[in-house]
Amino acid sequence: MKHTGIARRAAIRIIFASLVFTLGACCIAAAFYRLEHESHVLSLICLFATVALAAVWMVFALFTVYFFRDPEPNPPPGPGLIVSPGHGLVDAVEQITEPQFMGGPCHRVSTFLSVIDIHVQNAPVAGKVVFFKATAGQFLSALKAESGLHNENVLLGFASSETPGEKIGVRLIAGVLARRIVPFVEMGDALGRGDRMSLIQFGSRCDLYLPLYYNIKVKPGDKVVGSQTVMAAKS
């Protein structure tokens, strides 16, 4: 499967950087301990600070490993199916006009990814990346479905290989904590249904744009699983 292990390597980099910072802070605390060894109170404070820093780092490291988990995609078989690009909670299903890639009216299905959800995204359809646009913006709360209008985002457009001439769009949206969107794909890349395509770090939103002839299979409040949940099917 394409792009296996990218999320895990990102976690290792973050854990290593935090370890270097924590060791540096512990060394500073140890230096104060040596300087103030005659003061029992200050010695206890330095010792407590060192233990607390180590404990905080361990909790952070475990959370990072959990956050960057990346299960193997398991897309359902069958023609005319669109799978969820993200893991999270559907909170908006509507018809809008998307001018950048879809070029007109379309379905929009928006999924909120909480900080405890999986944050690797998957291709909703087999096809080629024919549109790639990164837009700088704010880092407002991704809890609001309209955050895609203002927040930093990346819009990916797929030319479906399952239905010639069909366009499917996915917008990756940063949130308050999600300060980095990491696409795994570039223009011209071909992906299978459910293949890994990106990572958004620490809480975000994922919008799916579909032609109006699709029959939406989810509703607000539904929990969806990336690469597995069928979001829409041909009418």
N, C-alpha and C positions, 0 to 999 in steps of 0.2 A: 504494500500500500504506500502511496506517495507521501512524502514529508513526515514519515514516522520518526519520532524522537526529537523533533524541533522544540516542542513544549518542554520536554524533560531537560534538554540542554539549557533552555532559558532559565528554568528553575535552579539548575546547578550554578549558573553564573550569578544569579541573585543571592543564593545561599553563600557562595564563596565571598562575594563582595561584603555581605553583612557580617560574615565571620571575621574578615580582615578588620572591619570597623570595630567589632566587639572586642577582638584581641587587643587592638590599640587602646580602647577605653579601659580594658582590664589592666593593661600595662601602666597606664596613668594612675589608676587606683592603687596598684601595687607600689608604685613609686611614692605616692603620698603615705602609704602604710609604712614604708621604710623610713621616710623622713620624720614621721610622727609616731615612731614606735614607743616613745615614752608616754604618749597620751593614750590611755586605755579607751576612752570614748571615741577618739578619732580613729584608732585602730579598728574598733568594731564597725564604725561607719564605712571605712574602706573595705573591710572584709565583706560586709553586707552588700555594698555596691557591686563588688566583683561577682558574688554569687547571684545577685539579682540580674546583672547583665547577662551572665551565662544562661540563666533560666529563661530570660526573655528571648535570647537568641535561639535556644532550643525550641521554644514554642513557635517562633517565627519560621524557623526552618521546617518544622513539621507542617505548619499551615501552608507554606510555599509548595512543598511536595504535594499536599492535598489539592491546592488550588490549580496546579499545573498538570493534574492528572489528564490522561489522554487515552480513553478506551479505543479499541479498534472499531472503525466504522462498520456498520452492519446494515446497509441499505436494503429495503425490500425489493424483490424482483417485480417486474411487470411494466408494461408500456404506459406512457402518459402520466407518470407519477412525479410529483415534486416533493422532495423530502425537506425536513427542517434544516436550515443552515446553522442553527444554534441550539444550545441547551438552555431552557429557561421557561418563562411564563408568558404566554400570549396575552397581550393586554390591548391590542387594537387590530381590528379587521375592518377595512374600509376601502372605498373606491376613491382614488385621487388622480391627479394629473402629474406624471413624472416626466419633465421635459428633457433631462440630460441624456438618458439612455433609452428609456421606453418610448419617449417621443409622443406621449399622449395619455389618455385615460388608462388606468390599470388597477388591479387589486394591490393593496398594501397590507401585509401581515407583519405586525411588529412584535418582537419578542424581547422581553427584559431579562437580562442575565444578572442575577444577584451575585454577590461576592462569593457565595458558596457553590455556585453553578460551575460546570465545566466551561472553559473559555476558549476552547479550540473550535473553529467553525468549519463546516463541511459544505461541499458543493451541492446545491439543491437539485442539480440536473447534470447529466453527462453533456459536455460541450467544451467550447474553446473560449478563453478569456479574450473578448474583443473590445472591452472598454475598461479603463482603469483611471480613476480620478481621485486624488487625495485633496481634501479641502481643509485648510486650517480653520480653527474656530475656538469656541469657548469650551469649558469643561463643566457644564451645568449638570445637575442630577439627571441621570439616565432613567430615573423613575417615571419621568414624563414622556409620553409617546412622541410629543412634538420636539423633543431635544435634538432630533436629527436635523432640524432646520437651523440650529445655532451651533451645535457642537462640532468639534473636529471629527471628520469622518472620511471613510474611503468607500467609493462606489465602484463595485465590480459588475461588469456586464458580461453575460454568457450568451453565446450563440449556440443554441441547443443542437446536439448531434442526434437527438432522438426525434426531433421534429424540425426539418429544414426550414429556415427562415424565422424560427421562433426566438424571441429574446426574453431572458430571465435576468432580473437584477437583484443584487444584494448590497445593502448599505451597512457598513460596519461603523458603529457610532461609539465614540469615547464618552466616558462619564466623569463624575467627580474624582474617582480614584483611578479610573482607566486612562492613564496619561500616555499610553503607547499602543498603537495598532500595528501589528506585525503581519503583513500579508506574506504568505508563502508562495504566491503566484505572481507571474508577470504577464504582460500582453503576449498573446499567442499561445500560452500554455493550454494544453488539453487535459481535462480532468474527467474522471468517471463519476457517476452519481455517488455521493457520499464521501468522496476523497477529501482529505484535509486541505484547507485553503488559507487559513489565517488563525491568528491568536490575538485576543484583546485582553490586556492585563488588568485585573482587579475591577470588576463591575462595569457593565456596558449594556448596549442595545444592538439588536440586529434586525434590520428591515428587509423584507422579501417583496419584490415586485413581480407581478404575474399578469399575463394577458387576461382580458375580461372573460374569455371563453372557458377559463378554468373554474371548476367547482371547488370552492374552499371547504376543507374538511375539518377545520379547527375553529374555535370561538374564543373570545376573551375569557381568561380564567383557566384555559387548558395548559397543562404542563407538557412540554415537548422535549424530545430527545434528538439531538443533532444526528443526522444521517439516517435516522430510523423512523421518526414520526412522519406520516404522510400529511403534508400541509394542504395539498390540492391534487385534483385529478381532472382529466379531460371530461367535460360534460357529455 
